[in-house]
Amino acid sequence: MNKIYPTAADALDGIVEDGQLLAVGGFGLCGIPEALIDALRDSGVQNLTVISNNAGVDGFGLGKLLETRQIKKMISSYVGENKEFERQYLTGELELEFTPQGTLAEKLRAGGAGIPAFFTRTGVGTVVAEGKELREFDGETYVMERSFRPDVALVKAHTADKSGNLQFRRTARNFNPAAAMAGQVCIVEAEHIVEIGEMDPDQVHLPGIYVHRIVHNPHPEKRIERRTITERTED
């Protein structure tokens, strides 16, 4: 089955709707599905709840969807690089569910594995555990966390074949495989697309069974979130 769509807008067409729960891969600005985020903005869908490690930066990544007010709630572990996020949250315009980073990853992984909930010690005794079931195991208190099963996952891959087998590149792998597995529908943006059979099976990072649609984006912008430079001095 050829899962390739001609544009990001075509890949989202008939899939994204108002009020959905979305998982978006990436860590900071590394490994984010830039073209799919732009197409999501242009689609005009509203009242989205977005699961992502963080919320991009002002004017880029998920920050674009915050500027257009298409996100009503973020489920994240870090949001410190986005001034518009801060403004909306502090004024009560944006809901926020802070989730410890490891718990966020496991909620996606478990959702993809068909596990509805799990227990963890992370967050016990903090606001993270408020309103959640607590249970004791071997003398230690654990909090129950419900897994994620988002309506749609938007994922960035380095290489995809036409059946959806994926390879990720270095740290750009981050949350992408877990988001892909958790999503009921997974849409992938890939820099390179190859024919079925060209990818070494031992080098497949995520099998195509999880992938429903693919769009080719050969020239992503790949911004650096924060660049620190040390000036070279003459000896």
C-alpha positions in Angstrom: 0.0 0.0 0.0 1.4 3.4 -1.0 0.8 5.7 2.0 2.4 8.8 0.4 0.3 12.0 0.1 1.3 14.9 -2.1 1.2 17.7 0.5 0.9 18.0 4.3 -2.6 19.5 3.8 -3.6 16.4 1.9 -2.3 14.1 4.6 -4.3 15.9 7.2 -7.5 16.1 5.1 -10.4 14.2 6.5 -8.4 13.3 9.6 -8.1 16.3 11.9 -11.1 17.8 13.5 -12.1 20.4 16.2 -11.7 19.2 19.7 -9.3 16.3 19.1 -6.5 15.0 21.3 -3.2 15.1 19.3 0.3 13.8 20.1 3.1 15.7 18.4 6.6 14.3 18.3 9.8 16.3 19.0 11.9 17.5 21.8 12.3 21.3 21.8 12.7 22.0 18.1 14.5 18.8 17.4 12.5 16.2 15.4 9.3 18.2 15.2 7.0 17.7 12.2 7.3 21.3 10.8 5.3 20.9 7.7 2.4 19.1 9.4 2.3 21.7 12.1 2.0 24.4 9.4 -0.7 22.5 7.7 -2.6 22.0 10.9 -2.5 25.7 11.5 -3.8 26.4 8.0 -6.6 23.8 8.4 -8.2 26.1 11.0 -9.2 23.3 13.4 -9.9 24.6 16.9 -10.0 23.5 20.6 -7.1 21.1 20.3 -5.5 19.3 23.3 -1.9 18.6 22.4 0.5 16.1 24.0 4.1 17.2 23.4 7.2 17.4 25.6 7.1 21.2 25.2 5.3 23.8 23.2 7.8 25.0 20.6 9.0 28.6 20.7 7.4 31.9 19.8 6.6 31.8 16.1 7.8 28.3 15.4 6.7 24.7 16.0 3.7 24.4 18.2 4.2 28.1 19.0 2.4 28.9 15.7 -0.7 27.1 16.9 -0.6 29.0 20.2 -0.5 32.3 18.3 -3.6 31.4 16.3 -5.3 30.2 19.5 -6.0 26.7 18.1 -4.8 24.9 21.2 -7.0 25.0 24.3 -4.9 22.6 26.4 -1.2 21.5 26.5 0.0 18.3 28.2 3.7 18.8 28.5 6.7 18.5 30.7 8.5 21.7 29.9 7.3 25.0 28.5 9.9 27.5 29.4 10.9 28.8 26.0 7.6 30.2 24.9 6.5 33.7 26.0 3.1 33.4 24.4 2.5 30.1 26.2 3.4 31.9 29.5 1.0 34.8 28.7 -1.9 32.6 27.8 -1.4 30.3 30.8 -1.1 33.1 33.4 -4.2 34.9 32.0 -6.2 31.6 32.1 -6.6 31.4 28.4 -4.8 28.1 28.1 -5.1 24.9 30.2 -2.0 23.1 31.2 -1.4 19.6 32.5 2.2 19.3 33.7 3.5 15.8 33.4 7.0 14.6 34.4 9.0 13.8 31.3 9.5 10.1 32.0 5.8 9.7 32.9 4.9 11.5 29.6 7.0 9.1 27.6 5.6 6.1 29.4 2.0 7.3 29.0 2.6 7.3 25.3 4.5 4.0 25.2 1.9 2.2 27.3 -1.0 3.6 25.2 0.7 2.2 22.1 1.1 -1.2 23.8 -2.5 -1.4 24.8 -1.9 -0.8 28.5 -4.6 1.5 29.9 -2.8 2.6 33.1 0.3 2.0 35.2 1.7 2.9 38.6 4.8 5.0 39.2 6.4 6.6 42.2 7.1 9.8 40.2 5.0 12.7 41.5 3.8 11.1 44.7 3.3 13.8 47.3 3.2 16.6 44.7 0.5 18.3 42.7 1.1 15.7 40.0 -0.7 13.1 42.2 -3.7 15.3 43.1 -7.0 13.5 42.3 -5.3 10.3 41.2 -5.5 6.8 42.7 -2.6 6.0 45.1 -1.7 2.4 46.0 1.0 0.8 48.1 3.4 -1.8 46.7 6.2 -3.3 48.9 5.9 -0.5 51.4 6.1 2.3 48.8 3.3 4.6 47.6 2.6 4.7 43.9 0.3 6.9 41.8 -1.8 5.6 39.0 -1.3 7.3 35.6 -3.7 6.7 32.7 -2.1 6.1 29.4 -2.5 8.3 26.3 -4.4 7.1 23.2 -4.6 10.3 21.1 -6.9 10.6 18.1 -4.0 11.6 15.8 -0.2 11.5 16.1 2.0 13.9 14.0 5.5 12.5 13.7 8.8 13.4 12.1 11.1 10.7 10.6 14.3 10.9 8.7 13.5 8.2 6.2 10.3 6.3 5.3 9.5 3.7 2.7 6.2 3.7 0.9 4.7 1.2 3.3 5.5 3.4 6.3 8.6 1.7 7.8 10.5 4.5 9.5 14.1 5.4 10.4 14.8 8.3 12.8 18.1 10.2 13.0 20.0 10.4 16.3 18.3 12.6 18.9 15.5 13.5 16.5 14.0 10.1 17.4 13.1 11.4 20.9 9.3 11.1 21.5 8.4 10.3 17.8 8.2 6.5 18.0 6.1 6.5 21.2 3.8 9.2 19.7 3.4 7.2 16.5 2.5 4.0 18.4 0.0 5.7 20.7 -1.9 7.5 17.9 -5.1 6.0 16.6 -4.1 7.6 13.3 -0.4 8.3 12.6 0.7 10.9 10.0 4.4 11.1 9.3 6.6 13.8 7.8 9.8 12.4 6.3 12.9 14.0 4.8 13.6 11.0 2.6 11.3 8.4 1.0 12.5 5.2 -0.5 10.9 2.2 -2.3 9.6 -0.8 -0.4 12.5 -3.2 0.1 15.3 -0.6 0.1 15.4 -0.2 3.9 17.4 -2.8 5.7 14.9 -4.6 8.0 17.4 -4.6 10.8 17.5 -0.8 10.6 13.8 -0.2 10.8 13.1 1.8 14.0 9.3 1.7 13.7 7.4 -0.7 11.5 4.9 0.6 9.0 1.9 -1.0 10.7 1.7 2.1 12.9 1.8 4.5 10.1 -1.3 5.6 8.0 -0.1 8.5 5.9 3.2 10.0 4.9 4.2 13.4 3.4 7.6 14.2 1.9 9.4 17.3 3.3 12.9 17.2 1.9 14.0 20.6 3.1 12.8 21.2 6.7 14.0 24.4 8.4 15.5 22.7 11.5 15.9 25.7 13.7 18.2 25.6 16.7 16.2 26.4 19.9 19.1 28.2 21.6 22.5 28.8 20.2 25.4 29.5 22.4 28.7 30.6 20.8 32.1 31.0 22.3 34.2 33.6 20.4 37.6 32.4 19.4 40.4 34.4 20.7 43.9 34.8 19.1 46.7 33.1 21.0 
